């Protein structure tokens, strides 16, 4: 939502592969779909960033899918 979605869209417009990480699955999936509908590449991961194990899983899944993690925004 808001600034996070706007930032994700800007990265996608610049041809970045975007990972949407949010605890709200419905809104996260909608954001990823919106980016993909605009021609970008996006992947949603449900995560509660207050839980270290979930953040570690998010990073691992991102690296598994894309081979690396270049930019993080928290």
GUKEMI-966617 format. One record per residue: residue number from 1; x, y, z of N, C-alpha, C in turn. Coordinates in steps of 0.2 Angstrom, whole numbers, plus 5000, padded with zeros to 4 digits. Last residue first. Layout:
REM GUKEMI-966617
BANU seq n_px n_py n_pz ca_px ca_py ca_pz c_px c_py c_pz
BANU NUM    X    Y    Z     X     Y     Z    X    Y    Z
...
REM end
This chain:
REM GUKEMI-966617
BANU seq n_px n_py n_pz ca_px ca_py ca_pz c_px c_py c_pz
BANU  74 5064 4990 5022  5060  4988  5028 5056 4994 5031
BANU  73 5070 4984 5008  5067  4990  5011 5063 4988 5016
BANU  72 5085 4979 4999  5080  4978  5004 5077 4984 5007
BANU  71 5092 4973 4985  5090  4979  4988 5085 4977 4993
BANU  70 5097 4960 4980  5101  4966  4979 5099 4972 4984
BANU  69 5099 4944 4982  5095  4949  4985 5099 4955 4984
BANU  68 5099 4929 4971  5102  4934  4975 5097 4939 4977
BANU  67 5091 4920 4964  5098  4919  4964 5102 4924 4969
BANU  66 5077 4920 4964  5081  4925  4959 5088 4924 4960
BANU  65 5073 4909 4972  5069  4911  4966 5073 4915 4961
BANU  64 5082 4909 4983  5081  4903  4979 5077 4905 4972
BANU  63 5081 4922 4987  5088  4920  4984 5087 4914 4980
BANU  62 5068 4922 4992  5070  4927  4987 5076 4924 4983
BANU  61 5069 4912 5002  5065  4911  4996 5066 4916 4990
BANU  60 5078 4919 5011  5080  4912  5008 5076 4911 5002
BANU  59 5070 4930 5015  5077  4931  5011 5079 4924 5008
BANU  58 5060 4923 5021  5058  4927  5015 5065 4929 5011
BANU  57 5066 4917 5031  5063  4913  5026 5062 4917 5020
BANU  56 5070 4928 5039  5075  4924  5036 5072 4919 5031
BANU  55 5057 4932 5042  5061  4936  5038 5067 4932 5035
BANU  54 5053 4922 5050  5049  4923  5044 5053 4927 5039
BANU  53 5062 4922 5061  5062  4916  5057 5058 4917 5050
BANU  52 5058 4935 5067  5065  4934  5063 5065 4928 5059
BANU  51 5044 4944 5066  5047  4937  5067 5053 4935 5063
BANU  50 5041 4956 5061  5042  4956  5068 5045 4949 5070
BANU  49 5036 4954 5048  5043  4956  5049 5045 4957 5056
BANU  48 5028 4941 5042  5027  4946  5048 5034 4948 5050
BANU  47 5024 4937 5026  5029  4938  5031 5027 4943 5036
BANU  46 5021 4930 5010  5018  4932  5016 5023 4932 5022
BANU  45 5027 4936 4995  5029  4931  5001 5025 4934 5007
BANU  44 5025 4937 4978  5023  4939  4984 5025 4933 4989
BANU  43 5033 4945 4964  5032  4938  4968 5030 4940 4975
BANU  42 5034 4952 4948  5033  4952  4955 5031 4946 4958
BANU  41 5039 4961 4934  5039  4955  4937 5039 4955 4945
BANU  40 5028 4971 4924  5033  4970  4928 5033 4963 4931
BANU  39 5016 4974 4917  5022  4972  4913 5028 4970 4917
BANU  38 5005 4977 4924  5009  4983  4921 5015 4981 4917
BANU  37 5002 4965 4930  4998  4968  4924 5001 4974 4921
BANU  36 5012 4965 4939  5013  4960  4934 5008 4963 4928
BANU  35 5007 4974 4948  5014  4975  4945 5014 4971 4939
BANU  34 4995 4968 4952  4995  4975  4949 5002 4976 4945
BANU  33 5000 4956 4958  4996  4956  4952 4996 4962 4948
BANU  32 5006 4962 4969  5010  4958  4964 5007 4958 4958
BANU  31 4995 4967 4975  5000  4972  4973 5004 4968 4968
BANU  30 4987 4956 4978  4985  4961  4974 4990 4966 4971
BANU  29 4996 4950 4987  4995  4946  4981 4992 4951 4976
BANU  28 4995 4959 4998  5001  4958  4995 5000 4955 4988
BANU  27 4981 4959 5001  4984  4965  4998 4991 4964 4995
BANU  26 4980 4945 5005  4976  4948  5000 4979 4954 4997
BANU  25 4990 4944 5016  4990  4940  5010 4986 4943 5004
BANU  24 4998 4954 5026  4991  4954  5023 4992 4951 5016
BANU  23 5011 4955 5028  5008  4950  5032 5000 4949 5030
BANU  22 5023 4955 5014  5018  4958  5019 5014 4953 5023
BANU  21 5033 4958 5001  5033  4955  5007 5028 4959 5012
BANU  20 5036 4956 4985  5031  4960  4989 5031 4955 4995
BANU  19 5050 4958 4975  5047  4954  4980 5042 4958 4984
BANU  18 5053 4961 4958  5051  4964  4964 5048 4958 4969
BANU  17 5066 4964 4947  5062  4959  4949 5060 4960 4957
BANU  16 5067 4979 4938  5069  4975  4943 5064 4969 4945
BANU  15 5064 4988 4927  5065  4981  4926 5068 4976 4931
BANU  14 5059 4999 4931  5066  4999  4930 5068 4992 4928
BANU  13 5046 4996 4935  5047  4999  4929 5054 5000 4927
BANU  12 5050 4990 4948  5047  4986  4942 5048 4989 4935
BANU  11 5053 5002 4955  5058  4997  4954 5056 4992 4948
BANU  10 5040 5008 4954  5046  5011  4951 5051 5006 4950
BANU   9 5033 4998 4962  5031  5000  4955 5037 5003 4951
BANU   8 5039 5000 4974  5039  4993  4971 5038 4994 4963
BANU   7 5035 5013 4977  5042  5011  4977 5043 5005 4973
BANU   6 5021 5011 4978  5023  5016  4973 5031 5014 4972
BANU   5 5020 5002 4989  5018  5000  4982 5021 5004 4977
BANU   4 5026 5010 4999  5029  5004  4998 5027 5001 4991
BANU   3 5017 5021 5000  5023  5022  4997 5027 5016 4996
BANU   2 5002 5012 4998  5005  5018  4999 5012 5019 4996
BANU   1 5004 4994 5000  5000  5000  5000 5004 5006 5000
REM end
